[in-house]
Amino acid sequence: MKRIGLICGGFSSEYNISIKSAQTIQNHFPAHLECVLIQI
């Protein structure tokens, strides 16, 4: 199984939106890939 890192967050007022968007992407990732959230 391949592991993919998804970077999200950052130092801006859009932080919460970035986290929620990344979680949505992670939930819809193909089953044969492992998606790991990397929060900054």
C-alpha positions in Angstrom: 0.0 0.0 0.0 1.4 3.4 -0.9 1.3 6.2 1.6 0.5 9.7 0.6 1.1 12.8 2.7 -1.5 15.6 2.5 -0.1 18.8 3.9 -2.7 21.2 5.4 -3.1 24.1 7.8 -0.5 26.9 7.9 -0.4 30.3 9.4 -3.4 32.2 8.1 -7.0 32.9 8.8 -7.9 30.1 6.5 -6.4 27.4 8.8 -9.7 25.8 9.8 -10.9 25.7 6.2 -7.7 24.0 5.1 -8.0 21.3 7.8 -11.7 20.6 6.9 -10.9 20.5 3.2 -8.0 18.1 3.8 -10.2 15.8 5.9 -12.8 15.7 3.1 -10.0 14.8 0.6 -8.7 12.1 2.9 -12.2 10.6 3.3 -12.6 10.3 -0.4 -9.1 8.9 -1.2 -8.9 5.6 -3.1 -8.9 2.6 -0.8 -5.6 1.2 -2.2 -3.8 4.3 -0.9 -3.1 5.4 2.6 -3.6 9.2 3.1 -1.8 10.7 6.1 -2.7 14.3 7.1 0.3 16.5 7.9 -0.9 19.5 9.8 1.3 22.6 9.9 
